[in-house]
C-alpha cells in the first residue's frame, strides 16, 4: 500500500501548493490552466485507450461496457445526483472540478494497474509515476477550483485500496489471469476523454453516468471464469 499512500500524499501536497498560488492568478490565467486540464485529460485518456486496446482479447467489450453501463448510470442518474450533492458545498463549478479531478486520478491506467501490480508483484513503479503526474495535476486543479480539491485524495485512496485488496485476495484467481486490467484501462481511458471534453466545454457527456461501465468487464470475466 506504500505506493497508494505516496499517491494520496502527493495529491494533498499538490492541492495545498496550488491553493497558495491561486490568489495571485488572474481570471485569464485560470482559464488557461482550465483548458490545460482539459487537454491533459484528452491526452491521458487517449494514451490509456491506445496502449491497452491492442492487448484486448475482446475488442468489442468496451463498446458493450459503455452501452450497458451508460444506460444503467442514466437510469440511476448518477451524474445528476453526484453534481447536486457536491455543488451544495461549493457550487456547480466546484462540483465539475472535483468530479473531473476524481475521474482523472482514479480511472486511468496507472491508478487501476498500479495497485494490482503492487499487490501481486510488490512493484510500485506505476503508482510512483502516477504520484508525480497527480502532484502536478492537483496543483493545477487547486489553482482553478481551490482547497476543496483535496477531497479527491481520500477518494483516490479508497479507489486504489479497493483494487489492492481485490488483487491480494484473488491473486490465484483466473479473474486476474486474463486481460481484465486491460479492459478496465480501455474503458477508463474513454471516461477520461469524456471528462476532458466536458472540461473544455465541447460536450457534456455526463461522464459519471458511465461509471457502471467499469463493472461490465468484471462481470464478463466472472462469467467467463465460471463457465470455462
C-alpha positions as CSV (number, residue, x, y, z in Angstrom):
1,X,0.0,0.0,0.0
2,X,3.0,2.3,0.2
3,X,2.5,3.4,-3.5
4,X,-1.1,4.4,-2.8
5,X,-0.1,6.2,0.3
6,X,2.5,8.2,-1.6
7,X,0.0,8.9,-4.4
8,X,-2.5,10.2,-1.9
9,X,0.1,12.4,-0.2
10,X,1.1,13.9,-3.5
11,X,-2.5,15.0,-4.2
12,X,-2.7,16.6,-0.8
13,X,0.6,18.4,-1.2
14,X,-0.2,19.5,-4.7
15,X,-3.6,20.8,-3.7
16,X,-2.1,22.8,-0.8
17,X,0.6,24.3,-3.0
18,X,-1.9,25.1,-5.8
19,X,-4.2,26.8,-3.3
20,X,-1.3,29.1,-2.1
21,X,-0.7,30.3,-5.7
22,X,-4.4,30.7,-6.5
23,X,-4.8,34.2,-5.1
24,X,-2.1,35.5,-7.4
25,X,-3.6,34.3,-10.6
26,X,-5.9,36.4,-12.7
27,X,-9.0,35.0,-14.4
28,X,-7.4,34.6,-17.8
29,X,-4.6,32.5,-16.3
30,X,-7.1,30.3,-14.5
31,X,-8.9,29.8,-17.8
32,X,-5.6,28.9,-19.4
33,X,-5.0,26.3,-16.7
34,X,-8.6,25.1,-17.0
35,X,-8.0,24.4,-20.7
36,X,-4.7,22.8,-19.9
37,X,-6.5,20.3,-17.7
38,X,-9.0,19.5,-20.4
39,X,-6.2,18.9,-23.0
40,X,-4.3,16.8,-20.5
41,X,-7.4,14.7,-19.9
42,X,-7.8,14.1,-23.6
43,X,-4.2,13.1,-24.0
44,X,-4.1,10.8,-20.9
45,X,-7.4,9.2,-21.9
46,X,-6.2,8.6,-25.5
47,X,-2.9,7.2,-24.2
48,X,-4.7,4.7,-21.9
49,X,-7.0,3.6,-24.7
50,X,-4.4,3.2,-27.4
51,X,-1.9,1.4,-25.1
52,X,-4.3,-1.2,-23.9
53,X,-6.6,-1.7,-26.9
54,X,-4.0,-3.9,-28.8
55,X,-3.8,-6.2,-25.8
56,X,-7.5,-6.8,-25.6
57,X,-8.8,-10.3,-26.2
58,X,-12.3,-8.9,-26.6
59,X,-12.1,-5.7,-28.7
60,X,-15.9,-5.1,-28.6
61,X,-16.2,-5.5,-24.8
62,X,-15.5,-1.8,-24.2
63,X,-18.3,-0.9,-26.5
64,X,-20.8,-3.2,-24.8
65,X,-19.5,-1.9,-21.4
66,X,-20.1,1.8,-22.3
67,X,-23.6,1.0,-23.7
68,X,-24.7,-1.2,-20.8
69,X,-23.1,0.9,-18.2
70,X,-24.3,4.2,-19.7
71,X,-27.9,3.0,-19.7
72,X,-27.6,1.8,-16.1
73,X,-26.0,5.0,-15.0
74,X,-28.5,7.2,-16.8
75,X,-31.4,5.3,-15.2
76,X,-29.8,5.9,-11.8
77,X,-28.9,9.5,-12.7
78,X,-25.5,9.1,-11.1
79,X,-24.1,12.2,-12.7
80,X,-27.0,14.4,-11.7
81,X,-27.1,13.2,-8.1
82,X,-23.4,13.5,-7.7
83,X,-23.3,17.0,-9.0
84,X,-26.2,18.1,-6.9
85,X,-24.6,16.7,-3.8
86,X,-21.1,18.2,-4.4
87,X,-22.5,21.6,-5.5
88,X,-24.0,22.0,-2.1
89,X,-20.5,22.5,-0.7
90,X,-19.1,24.8,-3.4
91,X,-21.4,25.4,-6.4
92,X,-21.6,23.9,-9.8
93,X,-18.1,24.9,-10.8
94,X,-16.6,23.2,-7.8
95,X,-18.7,20.1,-8.5
96,X,-17.4,19.9,-12.1
97,X,-13.8,20.4,-10.8
98,X,-14.0,17.7,-8.1
99,X,-15.7,15.2,-10.4
100,X,-13.2,15.8,-13.2
101,X,-10.3,15.5,-10.7
102,X,-11.5,12.2,-9.3
103,X,-12.1,10.8,-12.8
104,X,-8.6,11.9,-13.9
105,X,-6.9,10.5,-10.8
106,X,-8.9,7.2,-10.5
107,X,-9.8,5.7,-13.8
108,X,-6.5,6.0,-15.7
109,X,-4.2,3.0,-16.4
110,X,-1.8,3.8,-13.7
111,X,-4.5,4.0,-11.0
112,X,-6.0,0.7,-12.0
113,X,-3.0,-1.3,-13.0
114,X,-0.7,0.2,-10.3
115,X,-2.4,-1.2,-7.2
116,X,-2.8,-4.6,-8.9
117,X,1.0,-4.8,-9.6
118,X,1.8,-3.5,-6.2
119,X,-0.3,-6.3,-4.6
120,X,0.8,-9.1,-6.9
121,X,4.4,-8.3,-7.5
122,X,5.4,-5.6,-4.9
123,X,6.1,-3.3,-7.9
124,X,5.1,0.3,-7.1
125,X,6.6,1.8,-10.3
126,X,3.2,2.7,-11.9
127,X,2.0,4.2,-8.6
128,X,5.1,6.4,-8.2
129,X,4.7,7.5,-11.8
130,X,1.1,8.3,-11.2
131,X,2.0,10.2,-8.0
132,X,4.3,12.5,-10.0
133,X,1.6,13.2,-12.5
134,X,-1.1,13.7,-9.8
135,X,1.2,16.1,-7.9
136,X,1.3,18.5,-10.9
137,X,-2.3,17.9,-11.8
138,X,-3.6,18.6,-8.3
139,X,-1.7,21.9,-8.2
140,X,-3.4,23.0,-11.4
141,X,-6.8,21.9,-10.2
142,X,-6.3,23.7,-6.9
143,X,-5.3,27.0,-8.7
144,X,-8.6,26.8,-10.6
145,X,-11.0,25.4,-8.0
146,X,-9.4,25.9,-4.6
147,X,-8.7,23.9,-1.5
148,X,-11.8,21.8,-1.9
149,X,-10.0,19.7,-4.5
150,X,-8.2,18.0,-1.5
151,X,-11.4,15.8,-1.2
152,X,-10.2,13.9,-4.2
153,X,-7.3,12.4,-2.1
154,X,-9.4,10.1,0.2
155,X,-11.4,9.1,-2.8
156,X,-8.3,8.0,-4.6
157,X,-7.0,6.2,-1.6
158,X,-10.2,4.2,-1.3
159,X,-10.3,3.5,-5.0
160,X,-6.7,2.2,-5.2
161,X,-7.1,0.4,-1.9
162,X,-10.1,-1.5,-3.3
163,X,-8.0,-2.7,-6.3
164,X,-5.1,-3.6,-4.0
165,X,-7.4,-5.6,-1.7
166,X,-9.1,-7.4,-4.6
167,X,-5.8,-8.3,-6.2
168,X,-4.5,-9.6,-2.8
169,X,-7.5,-11.8,-2.2
170,X,-7.8,-13.0,-5.8
171,X,-4.1,-13.4,-6.5
172,X,-4.5,-17.0,-7.7
173,X,-7.9,-16.5,-9.3
174,X,-8.5,-16.9,-13.0
175,X,-10.2,-13.5,-12.8
176,X,-6.7,-11.8,-12.9
177,X,-5.2,-14.1,-15.4
178,X,-6.8,-12.6,-18.4
179,X,-7.0,-9.1,-19.7
180,X,-9.4,-7.8,-17.1
181,X,-7.0,-5.0,-16.1
182,X,-6.5,-4.1,-19.8
183,X,-10.3,-3.9,-20.4
184,X,-10.7,-1.7,-17.3
185,X,-8.0,0.6,-18.6
186,X,-9.6,0.8,-22.0
187,X,-13.0,1.8,-20.6
188,X,-11.2,4.1,-18.1
189,X,-9.4,5.9,-21.0
190,X,-12.7,6.6,-22.7
191,X,-14.1,8.0,-19.5
192,X,-11.1,10.3,-19.1
193,X,-11.6,11.6,-22.7
194,X,-15.2,12.2,-21.9
195,X,-14.2,14.2,-18.8
196,X,-11.7,16.2,-20.9
197,X,-14.5,17.1,-23.4
198,X,-16.6,18.4,-20.5
199,X,-13.7,20.5,-19.0
200,X,-13.2,22.1,-22.4
201,X,-16.9,22.7,-22.7
202,X,-17.0,20.9,-26.0
203,X,-19.6,18.3,-25.0
204,X,-21.0,17.4,-21.6
205,X,-21.3,13.6,-21.8
206,X,-22.4,13.3,-18.2
207,X,-19.4,11.1,-17.6
208,X,-20.4,9.8,-14.2
209,X,-23.4,8.1,-15.8
210,X,-20.9,5.8,-17.5
211,X,-19.1,4.7,-14.3
212,X,-21.1,1.4,-14.2
213,X,-19.3,0.6,-17.4
214,X,-16.3,-0.4,-15.3
215,X,-18.3,-3.2,-13.7
216,X,-19.2,-4.8,-17.0
217,X,-15.7,-6.2,-17.8
218,X,-15.6,-7.6,-14.2
219,X,-18.9,-9.3,-14.6
220,X,-17.8,-10.6,-18.0
221,X,-14.7,-12.2,-16.6
222,X,-16.5,-13.7,-13.7
223,X,-19.0,-15.3,-16.0
224,X,-16.1,-16.5,-18.3
225,X,-14.2,-18.0,-15.4
226,X,-17.4,-19.7,-14.1
227,X,-18.4,-21.2,-17.4
228,X,-14.9,-22.1,-18.7
